[in-house]
Amino acid sequence: MQNNDLLADRLTETLSDNTFFLEKAGSRRLVTRDLVHEEYRIWDPYRSKLAGLILKGSSVSIKSTYSVLYLGAANGTTASHVSDIVSEGTVFAVEFSTRTMQDLIKISVQRANLVPILADVRYPESYKNMMPKVDIIYQDVAQRDQAGIAIRNAELHLKKDGLLILMIKSRSINSVRKNYEVIDEEVNKLKRFFKVEELLDLEPFQSDHKAAVVTKKSQ
Ligand SMILES: C[S@@+](CC[C@H](N)C(=O)[O-])C[C@H]1O[C@@H](n2cnc3c(N)ncnc32)[C@H](O)[C@@H]1O
């Protein structure tokens, strides 16, 4: 997207650093300030559930200094925007598909704060020695035991006062049962260890998903 100071008066801040709403021709787009080039990048909520969460009015605030553990980074579409946001921090991006990892590695070459990790998120101890505890865990994996994976990763990798953002995809867990039943069950599992701060659907950007934003109970 064009980069010039003329943009500045059309940008309004969001709750997260380096993330803005751009007012353009009567419409409002979410953008992040590109870490690599001097420009703003459109962040598409139809391609990124985290962008959808922000547009749905979440109170999540990601600071530029935060460290983030990203579980299910795929080819880095969302992870690259998180890398824009935590410009003074680090994104540890875990992905188990070797094909997808190749794209992620290409992106990380330009982004010093994006650390790709080839691993299976069901085994969080396998990357324990590669990273410190983080401020935020963001999880977007199509697996059956989504809450269990989140709980085990948080236990090992999340700071005491950290935040876990879990994108729950009901179809990956059970394609036969009703969406809300499957999601309720996952949320109930989370409630044993976490306080649920937000539970938002991502319509119209994503269907069959619910975003849970939770903090550790011991706080
Ligand atoms: C829905 S996609 C993630 C999209 C990505 N969050 C984005 O917005 O750009 C889910 C990803 O999780 C990965 N994944 C699924 N199970 C995994 C596992 N057990 N360990 C690591 N990655 C996994 C898949 O390979 C896939 O790339």
The ligand as an ORCA input file, in Angstrom:
! r2SCAN-3c Opt
* xyz 0 1
  C      -6.034    -22.832      9.989
  S      -4.347    -23.013      9.591
  C      -3.596    -21.595     10.360
  C      -3.771    -20.288      9.623
  C      -2.905    -19.209     10.199
  N      -3.145    -19.088     11.616
  C      -3.146    -17.857      9.573
  O      -4.052    -17.143     10.003
  O      -2.378    -17.473      8.680
  C      -3.847    -24.282     10.702
  C      -2.376    -24.645     10.610
  O      -2.056    -25.450     11.733
  C      -1.137    -26.428     11.348
  N      -1.235    -27.522     12.326
  C      -2.273    -28.367     12.504
  N      -1.988    -29.234     13.475
  C      -0.734    -28.936     13.919
  C       0.108    -29.495     14.900
  N      -0.275    -30.527     15.656
  N       1.321    -28.924     15.097
  C       1.732    -27.870     14.356
  N       0.971    -27.302     13.390
  C      -0.254    -27.830     13.172
  C      -1.578    -26.815      9.933
  O      -0.521    -27.415      9.218
  C      -2.017    -25.464      9.378
  O      -0.958    -24.837      8.688
*
